[in-house]
Amino acid sequence: MMRRARGFTLIEVLAAFSVLALGIAIVVSLLNGGRRQVRYAAEASYAAQFARGLLDSQGLVSRLREGSDEGQSDDEHMRWTLEIKEIPDPLASEAGRFARGIGEAGAGQQDKPGDPGGADKPRTPSGKTAATTVTAEDVVEPLQLMHLQLDVEWGHGGPRERARFTTLRTQMRAPDDGVDDVVPVPVTGGKR
């Protein structure tokens, strides 16, 4: 009997090549997805650094004011919108002033013309004596708490290309004379 030469048939070779091509396609798609993830992580990290720098610079040169502003980075890769709002002091309410000892002592007592005791009494900024009821106009809170919200977009601005950053800042309340150069009060304690 003659021995037949053993080898691969054409169908076996084609099946092997198709399995190899499928494996290569899966590996390439995984590498491409990894490359996209690395690019997204780099852009998100750049956006976070940009936002931190922008938020850290707020209130250094001039006072923080309520309102909104928008712009873009120097390389025009990031677009941003900044909203600043004052958070009202919860202790500035009537109950809060009463708790701090400014409340209703002497309620209803007004200076009477010719009252000899009224001339020696300490006066509030509105001209009332200290024995009269203190109103919200008489109490000046020395600090303002400002809420800063920064929205950053990059690329096409899709859902994965947006980030929101928020922070709180305190600053001295502006005097009535219109001076605009007030240094922010540093907040101590804790790490960033």
C-alpha distance (Angstrom), angle and dihedral (degrees) to the residues before:
residue distance angle dihedral
M1 . . .
M2 3.74 . .
R3 3.74 120.1 .
R4 3.70 116.2 -128.6
A5 3.85 117.6 -133.2
R6 3.74 110.3 -108.7
G7 3.83 119.4 -135.3
F8 3.76 143.5 131.9
T9 3.72 122.3 -71.8
L10 3.76 121.5 -130.9
I11 3.81 91.4 -107.5
E12 3.79 91.7 54.8
V13 3.80 91.8 50.7
L14 3.82 92.0 49.1
A15 3.83 91.3 48.7
A16 3.84 90.7 50.7
F17 3.82 91.8 49.9
S18 3.82 92.5 48.1
V19 3.84 91.2 51.3
L20 3.83 89.7 48.4
A21 3.83 91.8 48.5
L22 3.80 91.2 49.4
G23 3.82 90.8 50.7
I24 3.82 91.9 49.4
A25 3.82 91.0 48.9
I26 3.82 91.1 52.6
V27 3.82 92.6 48.7
V28 3.82 92.1 48.1
S29 3.81 92.2 49.7
L30 3.82 90.4 49.8
L31 3.81 91.1 50.1
N32 3.81 90.9 47.3
G33 3.83 91.0 50.8
G34 3.80 90.1 49.0
R35 3.80 90.5 50.6
R36 3.82 90.1 52.2
Q37 3.81 90.7 49.8
V38 3.81 91.4 50.4
R39 3.81 91.2 49.1
Y40 3.82 91.3 48.4
A41 3.82 91.4 48.6
A42 3.82 90.9 50.2
E43 3.82 92.1 49.3
A44 3.82 92.7 45.9
S45 3.81 90.2 49.3
Y46 3.81 90.3 49.8
A47 3.82 89.7 49.1
A48 3.81 91.0 51.5
Q49 3.81 91.8 49.9
F50 3.79 91.1 46.6
A51 3.82 91.5 49.0
R52 3.79 93.0 48.2
G53 3.79 91.4 51.0
L54 3.80 91.8 47.9
L55 3.81 94.0 47.3
D56 3.81 92.5 44.9
S57 3.81 90.7 54.5
Q58 3.81 93.6 54.0
G59 3.80 113.3 107.0
L60 3.80 96.1 11.9
V61 3.79 99.8 101.8
S62 3.79 100.6 25.0
R63 3.79 138.7 5.1
L64 3.77 122.0 -75.0
R65 3.79 110.3 -108.7
E66 3.79 130.5 -171.7
G67 3.78 113.4 -100.1
S68 3.78 141.0 71.6
D69 3.78 136.1 -83.0
E70 3.78 134.8 -177.2
G71 3.76 138.6 -167.6
Q72 3.77 144.5 129.4
S73 3.77 138.1 -100.8
D74 3.80 121.5 -91.5
D75 3.80 91.2 -104.0
E76 3.84 89.1 48.4
H77 3.81 90.3 -126.2
M78 3.82 96.4 113.4
R79 3.80 127.1 52.5
W80 3.80 117.7 -164.3
T81 3.80 142.3 -173.3
L82 3.81 121.1 -164.0
E83 3.82 124.3 -164.0
I84 3.80 121.2 -171.0
K85 3.81 122.0 -167.5
E86 3.77 131.8 171.2
I87 3.78 115.3 -122.6
P88 3.81 107.9 -141.8
D89 3.78 116.5 -123.9
P90 3.82 108.0 -108.6
L91 3.82 89.3 -152.1
A92 3.80 90.3 60.2
S93 3.82 89.7 77.4
E94 3.79 121.0 100.3
A95 3.81 91.6 -100.4
G96 3.80 90.3 49.5
R97 3.81 93.3 50.6
F98 3.81 90.0 47.4
A99 3.82 89.9 51.3
R100 3.81 89.7 52.8
G101 3.82 91.9 50.2
I102 3.80 98.9 -103.4
G103 3.81 95.7 103.3
E104 3.77 134.2 109.2
A105 3.81 101.1 -34.1
G106 3.76 108.0 143.6
A107 3.78 94.0 8.1
G108 3.74 114.1 -174.4
Q109 3.80 96.0 14.7
Q110 3.76 110.4 127.6
D111 3.77 129.2 178.3
K112 3.75 109.0 -91.7
P113 3.78 120.9 -149.3
G114 3.75 109.3 -99.8
D115 3.83 93.0 16.3
P116 3.80 102.8 148.5
G117 3.83 91.9 -161.3
G118 3.78 93.2 58.3
A119 3.80 95.8 67.9
D120 3.80 94.4 63.0
K121 3.82 97.2 44.3
P122 3.81 119.2 102.7
R123 3.78 113.0 -104.7
T124 3.79 132.3 -136.7
P125 3.84 122.0 -134.5
S126 3.82 89.9 -93.1
G127 3.81 91.4 56.4
K128 3.81 97.7 -107.4
T129 3.76 118.9 131.1
A130 3.79 118.7 -107.8
A131 3.81 91.1 -108.8
T132 3.82 91.9 65.9
T133 3.77 125.2 87.0
V134 3.78 111.9 -76.9
T135 3.79 112.0 -131.2
A136 3.79 130.4 -163.3
E137 3.82 89.8 -96.9
D138 3.81 89.7 59.0
V139 3.80 95.0 53.7
V140 3.78 114.4 74.8
E141 3.78 113.8 -170.4
P142 3.82 108.2 -143.9
L143 3.82 96.7 -148.7
Q144 3.78 134.2 52.3
L145 3.80 122.3 -153.5
M146 3.79 110.3 -147.4
H147 3.83 125.7 -165.1
L148 3.82 114.3 -148.9
Q149 3.81 119.6 -165.0
L150 3.79 118.5 -174.9
D151 3.82 122.2 -170.7
V152 3.82 115.2 -165.5
E153 3.81 126.8 -169.1
W154 3.78 129.9 -175.9
G155 3.79 136.6 173.0
H156 3.80 110.7 11.0
G157 3.83 92.8 -21.1
G158 3.80 95.3 -113.6
P159 3.80 121.9 158.0
R160 3.81 92.2 -86.0
E161 3.80 91.4 47.6
R162 3.80 97.7 61.2
A163 3.78 132.3 82.8
R164 3.81 134.4 179.0
F165 3.79 123.3 -150.9
T166 3.81 126.1 -173.9
T167 3.79 134.5 -175.2
L168 3.79 140.3 164.7
R169 3.80 125.9 -127.1
T170 3.76 133.4 -173.3
Q171 3.77 124.0 -150.1
M172 3.76 137.2 168.8
R173 3.78 113.1 -91.4
A174 3.80 112.5 -104.7
P175 3.79 116.0 -102.1
D176 3.79 117.8 -121.5
D177 3.81 92.8 -110.7
G178 3.81 93.0 79.7
V179 3.81 97.2 -113.0
D180 3.78 107.2 160.6
D181 3.80 103.5 -172.6
V182 3.79 106.0 86.5
V183 3.79 120.4 150.3
P184 3.84 113.2 -130.1
V185 3.79 116.6 -111.6
P186 3.81 109.4 -110.2
V187 3.79 114.7 -123.8
T188 3.79 110.2 -136.2
G189 3.77 130.6 -156.9
G190 3.77 131.0 48.9
K191 3.76 130.6 44.3
R192 3.75 128.3 -92.2
